[in-house]
Amino acid sequence: MVALIGPNGGGKTSLLRAIAGAEEASGSVRIAGERLTAVGSRRSRLLGFMSSSREIGWEIPVADAIALGTGPISAERLGELFERFELGPLADRPVTRLSTGERSRVLMARAVAGAPLVLLLDEPLSNLDPYWVLQFLGAMRERAEEGGCVLCALHDLSLLPRFDRAVLVSDGAIQADAAASLIQDHPRFGAIFRVQPDERGGWEVRPPEGRRSSP
Ligand SMILES: Nc1ncnc2c1ncn2[C@@H]1O[C@H](COP(=O)(O)OP(=O)(O)OP(=O)(O)O)[C@@H](O)[C@H]1O
Protein backbone atom coordinates (compact mmCIF):
# COMPACT_ATOMS: atom_id res chain seq x y z
CA MET A 1 0.00 0.00 0.00
CA VAL A 2 1.67 3.14 -1.24
CA ALA A 3 0.55 6.65 -0.28
CA LEU A 4 1.14 9.26 -2.96
CA ILE A 5 1.52 12.56 -1.14
CA GLY A 6 2.54 16.08 -2.11
CA PRO A 7 1.35 19.68 -2.15
CA ASN A 8 -1.50 20.97 -4.36
CA GLY A 9 -0.37 21.02 -7.97
CA GLY A 10 2.59 18.73 -7.22
CA GLY A 11 1.68 16.16 -9.86
CA LYS A 12 -0.14 13.31 -8.03
CA THR A 13 -3.18 13.31 -10.31
CA SER A 14 -1.01 13.73 -13.42
CA LEU A 15 1.07 10.70 -12.39
CA LEU A 16 -1.97 8.51 -11.70
CA ARG A 17 -3.67 9.56 -14.94
CA ALA A 18 -0.49 8.92 -16.92
CA ILE A 19 -0.17 5.40 -15.47
CA ALA A 20 -3.87 4.74 -16.15
CA GLY A 21 -3.49 5.95 -19.73
CA ALA A 22 -6.04 8.71 -19.14
CA GLU A 23 -3.47 11.41 -20.00
CA GLU A 24 -1.10 11.87 -22.92
CA ALA A 25 2.35 10.99 -21.61
CA SER A 26 5.68 9.91 -22.97
CA GLY A 27 6.94 6.42 -22.27
CA SER A 28 4.86 3.30 -21.82
CA VAL A 29 3.32 1.42 -18.94
CA ARG A 30 3.75 -2.30 -18.40
CA ILE A 31 2.07 -4.24 -15.65
CA ALA A 32 3.36 -7.76 -15.08
CA GLY A 33 5.25 -7.31 -18.36
CA GLU A 34 2.14 -6.40 -20.37
CA ARG A 35 1.56 -3.13 -22.19
CA LEU A 36 -1.79 -1.68 -21.16
CA THR A 37 -2.61 -0.62 -24.69
CA ALA A 38 -2.51 -4.21 -25.89
CA VAL A 39 -4.41 -6.14 -23.21
CA GLY A 40 -8.04 -5.59 -24.27
CA SER A 41 -10.60 -7.06 -21.88
CA ARG A 42 -7.92 -8.27 -19.44
CA ARG A 43 -7.24 -4.64 -18.55
CA SER A 44 -9.51 -4.74 -15.48
CA ARG A 45 -7.40 -7.61 -14.08
CA LEU A 46 -4.24 -5.53 -14.47
CA LEU A 47 -5.41 -2.05 -13.56
CA GLY A 48 -8.20 -0.39 -11.60
CA PHE A 49 -8.51 3.39 -11.51
CA MET A 50 -10.63 5.72 -9.43
CA SER A 51 -10.20 9.25 -10.71
CA SER A 52 -10.40 12.38 -8.57
CA SER A 53 -13.80 13.26 -10.06
CA ARG A 54 -16.84 11.72 -8.39
CA GLU A 55 -19.04 12.64 -11.37
CA ILE A 56 -20.72 9.84 -13.29
CA GLY A 57 -22.16 11.42 -16.41
CA TRP A 58 -25.06 9.02 -17.05
CA GLU A 59 -28.32 8.47 -15.22
CA ILE A 60 -27.75 4.72 -14.86
CA PRO A 61 -28.26 2.28 -11.98
CA VAL A 62 -25.44 1.40 -9.57
CA ALA A 63 -24.79 -2.05 -11.09
CA ASP A 64 -24.32 -0.55 -14.59
CA ALA A 65 -22.02 2.16 -13.22
CA ILE A 66 -19.81 -0.49 -11.57
CA ALA A 67 -19.53 -2.33 -14.89
CA LEU A 68 -18.71 0.83 -16.91
CA GLY A 69 -15.55 0.09 -18.85
CA THR A 70 -14.63 -2.96 -16.76
CA GLY A 71 -16.06 -5.61 -19.08
CA PRO A 72 -18.55 -8.27 -17.95
CA ILE A 73 -18.83 -8.84 -14.19
CA SER A 74 -20.31 -12.09 -12.88
CA ALA A 75 -23.45 -11.92 -10.76
CA GLU A 76 -21.44 -13.46 -7.91
CA ARG A 77 -18.75 -10.76 -8.06
CA LEU A 78 -21.36 -8.03 -8.32
CA GLY A 79 -23.05 -9.47 -5.22
CA GLU A 80 -19.73 -9.39 -3.33
CA LEU A 81 -19.17 -5.76 -4.31
CA PHE A 82 -22.72 -4.78 -3.32
CA GLU A 83 -22.17 -6.38 0.08
CA ARG A 84 -18.64 -4.97 0.58
CA PHE A 85 -19.71 -1.41 -0.22
CA GLU A 86 -23.26 -1.70 1.19
CA LEU A 87 -24.81 -0.71 -2.12
CA GLY A 88 -28.03 -2.76 -1.84
CA PRO A 89 -30.14 0.12 -0.49
CA LEU A 90 -28.90 2.35 -3.34
CA ALA A 91 -29.36 -0.21 -6.12
CA ASP A 92 -32.51 1.21 -7.67
CA ARG A 93 -31.47 4.85 -7.69
CA PRO A 94 -29.67 6.40 -10.68
CA VAL A 95 -26.08 7.22 -9.71
CA THR A 96 -26.68 10.88 -10.57
CA ARG A 97 -28.97 11.03 -7.52
CA LEU A 98 -26.44 9.66 -5.04
CA SER A 99 -24.45 11.78 -2.60
CA THR A 100 -20.75 12.37 -3.27
CA GLY A 101 -19.68 9.80 -0.67
CA GLU A 102 -22.19 7.25 -2.01
CA ARG A 103 -20.81 7.78 -5.52
CA SER A 104 -17.31 7.24 -4.10
CA ARG A 105 -18.46 3.79 -2.96
CA VAL A 106 -19.77 2.97 -6.45
CA LEU A 107 -16.52 4.18 -8.07
CA MET A 108 -14.38 2.26 -5.57
CA ALA A 109 -16.41 -0.89 -6.27
CA ARG A 110 -15.80 -0.30 -9.98
CA ALA A 111 -12.04 0.18 -9.44
CA VAL A 112 -11.65 -3.08 -7.47
CA ALA A 113 -14.18 -5.11 -9.51
CA GLY A 114 -11.53 -6.99 -11.51
CA ALA A 115 -9.25 -7.53 -8.46
CA PRO A 116 -6.56 -5.58 -10.35
CA LEU A 117 -2.84 -6.10 -9.86
CA VAL A 118 -2.43 -2.33 -9.70
CA LEU A 119 -5.09 -0.21 -8.05
CA LEU A 120 -4.77 3.55 -8.63
CA LEU A 121 -6.90 5.74 -6.36
CA ASP A 122 -6.97 9.51 -6.60
CA GLU A 123 -7.98 10.94 -3.22
CA PRO A 124 -10.56 8.19 -2.65
CA LEU A 125 -11.01 9.13 1.02
CA SER A 126 -11.70 12.82 0.56
CA ASN A 127 -15.53 12.72 0.72
CA LEU A 128 -15.98 9.91 3.20
CA ASP A 129 -17.25 9.77 6.75
CA PRO A 130 -14.97 8.01 9.30
CA TYR A 131 -16.72 4.63 8.90
CA TRP A 132 -16.17 4.66 5.14
CA VAL A 133 -12.59 5.89 5.45
CA LEU A 134 -11.91 2.75 7.49
CA GLN A 135 -13.86 0.53 5.08
CA PHE A 136 -11.95 1.89 2.07
CA LEU A 137 -8.62 1.45 3.88
CA GLY A 138 -9.72 -2.12 4.66
CA ALA A 139 -10.55 -2.77 0.99
CA MET A 140 -7.13 -1.40 -0.03
CA ARG A 141 -5.36 -3.58 2.55
CA GLU A 142 -7.27 -6.63 1.28
CA ARG A 143 -6.13 -5.92 -2.29
CA ALA A 144 -2.52 -5.54 -1.09
CA GLU A 145 -2.68 -8.77 0.93
CA GLU A 146 -4.04 -10.60 -2.11
CA GLY A 147 -0.91 -9.56 -4.03
CA GLY A 148 -2.02 -6.27 -5.56
CA CYS A 149 -0.24 -2.93 -5.45
CA VAL A 150 -2.30 0.03 -4.24
CA LEU A 151 -1.22 3.55 -5.14
CA CYS A 152 -3.40 6.07 -3.31
CA ALA A 153 -3.14 9.87 -3.49
CA LEU A 154 -4.08 11.53 -0.23
CA HIS A 155 -3.76 14.78 1.68
CA ASP A 156 -4.58 13.59 5.19
CA LEU A 157 -1.09 12.85 6.50
CA SER A 158 -2.52 11.41 9.72
CA LEU A 159 -3.44 8.34 7.64
CA LEU A 160 0.18 7.61 6.69
CA PRO A 161 0.59 4.93 9.39
CA ARG A 162 -2.03 2.87 7.51
CA PHE A 163 0.30 2.66 4.50
CA ASP A 164 3.50 0.72 3.90
CA ARG A 165 5.36 3.13 1.67
CA ALA A 166 5.03 6.80 0.78
CA VAL A 167 6.07 8.59 -2.40
CA LEU A 168 6.36 12.37 -2.20
CA VAL A 169 5.58 14.17 -5.46
CA SER A 170 6.25 17.86 -6.02
CA ASP A 171 7.14 20.00 -9.04
CA GLY A 172 6.15 17.11 -11.29
CA ALA A 173 8.81 14.75 -9.94
CA ILE A 174 9.29 12.18 -7.21
CA GLN A 175 11.13 13.98 -4.42
CA ALA A 176 11.24 11.19 -1.84
CA ASP A 177 10.28 7.55 -1.61
CA ALA A 178 10.43 5.91 1.80
CA ALA A 179 8.68 3.72 4.34
CA ALA A 180 5.46 5.54 5.24
CA SER A 181 6.52 5.67 8.89
CA LEU A 182 9.77 7.49 7.95
CA ILE A 183 8.67 9.90 5.22
CA GLN A 184 8.03 12.78 7.64
CA ASP A 185 11.70 12.63 8.69
CA HIS A 186 12.88 13.02 5.11
CA PRO A 187 14.95 16.22 4.78
CA ARG A 188 12.74 17.55 1.93
CA PHE A 189 9.40 16.86 3.63
CA GLY A 190 9.12 20.09 5.67
CA ALA A 191 10.40 22.36 2.92
CA ILE A 192 7.98 20.89 0.36
CA PHE A 193 4.85 20.86 2.52
CA ARG A 194 5.77 24.07 4.38
CA VAL A 195 4.42 22.65 7.64
CA GLN A 196 6.00 21.02 10.65
CA PRO A 197 4.68 18.87 13.51
CA ASP A 198 3.22 20.88 16.39
CA GLU A 199 3.10 20.04 20.10
CA ARG A 200 -0.45 18.61 19.93
CA GLY A 201 0.44 15.97 17.36
CA GLY A 202 -0.96 18.06 14.50
CA TRP A 203 0.67 20.45 12.05
CA GLU A 204 1.66 24.09 12.11
CA VAL A 205 2.90 26.38 9.34
CA ARG A 206 6.66 26.24 9.03
CA PRO A 207 8.33 29.62 9.55
CA PRO A 208 10.16 30.95 6.47
CA GLU A 209 13.84 29.96 6.15
CA GLY A 210 15.41 33.10 7.68
CA ARG A 211 13.12 33.09 10.73
CA ARG A 212 13.64 29.49 11.74
CA SER A 213 15.64 28.95 14.93
CA SER A 214 18.51 26.55 14.47
CA PRO A 215 18.20 23.27 16.41
N1 LIG B 1 -4.89 19.48 -18.19
C1 LIG B 1 -3.84 20.17 -17.78
N2 LIG B 1 -3.10 20.92 -18.61
C2 LIG B 1 -2.03 21.60 -18.19
N3 LIG B 1 -1.58 21.60 -16.93
C3 LIG B 1 -2.27 20.87 -16.05
C4 LIG B 1 -3.43 20.13 -16.40
N4 LIG B 1 -3.89 19.49 -15.31
C5 LIG B 1 -3.07 19.85 -14.30
N5 LIG B 1 -2.09 20.67 -14.74
C6 LIG B 1 -1.01 21.26 -13.96
O1 LIG B 1 -0.10 20.21 -13.64
C7 LIG B 1 0.39 20.39 -12.32
C8 LIG B 1 0.12 19.13 -11.52
O2 LIG B 1 -1.28 19.00 -11.35
P1 LIG B 1 -1.91 17.74 -10.64
O3 LIG B 1 -3.39 17.85 -10.80
O4 LIG B 1 -1.25 16.51 -11.13
O5 LIG B 1 -1.48 18.00 -9.12
P2 LIG B 1 -1.93 17.28 -7.78
O6 LIG B 1 -0.67 16.94 -7.04
O7 LIG B 1 -2.87 16.17 -8.06
O8 LIG B 1 -2.68 18.48 -7.04
P3 LIG B 1 -3.90 18.53 -5.99
O9 LIG B 1 -3.32 18.09 -4.68
O10 LIG B 1 -4.24 19.98 -5.99
O11 LIG B 1 -5.00 17.66 -6.48
C9 LIG B 1 -0.29 21.64 -11.76
O12 LIG B 1 0.60 22.72 -11.86
C10 LIG B 1 -1.50 21.81 -12.64
O13 LIG B 1 -1.82 23.20 -12.71
The ligand as a Gaussian input file, in Angstrom:
#p B3LYP/6-31G(d) Opt

LIG

0 1
 N       -4.895000      19.485000     -18.187000
 C       -3.836000      20.168000     -17.778000
 N       -3.104000      20.920000     -18.606000
 C       -2.026000      21.600000     -18.191000
 N       -1.584000      21.600000     -16.933000
 C       -2.274000      20.874000     -16.048000
 C       -3.430000      20.127000     -16.400000
 N       -3.894000      19.489000     -15.305000
 C       -3.068000      19.846000     -14.301000
 N       -2.088000      20.668000     -14.738000
 C       -1.013000      21.260000     -13.959000
 O       -0.100000      20.212000     -13.641000
 C        0.391000      20.387000     -12.325000
 C        0.120000      19.135000     -11.519000
 O       -1.281000      19.001000     -11.351000
 P       -1.910000      17.738000     -10.642000
 O       -3.392000      17.847000     -10.797000
 O       -1.249000      16.515000     -11.127000
 O       -1.485000      17.998000      -9.120000
 P       -1.925000      17.277000      -7.776000
 O       -0.673000      16.938000      -7.040000
 O       -2.871000      16.172000      -8.061000
 O       -2.676000      18.477000      -7.043000
 P       -3.897000      18.530000      -5.985000
 O       -3.317000      18.091000      -4.677000
 O       -4.238000      19.981000      -5.992000
 O       -4.997000      17.658000      -6.484000
 C       -0.293000      21.639000     -11.764000
 O        0.603000      22.716000     -11.862000
 C       -1.496000      21.809000     -12.638000
 O       -1.822000      23.196000     -12.715000

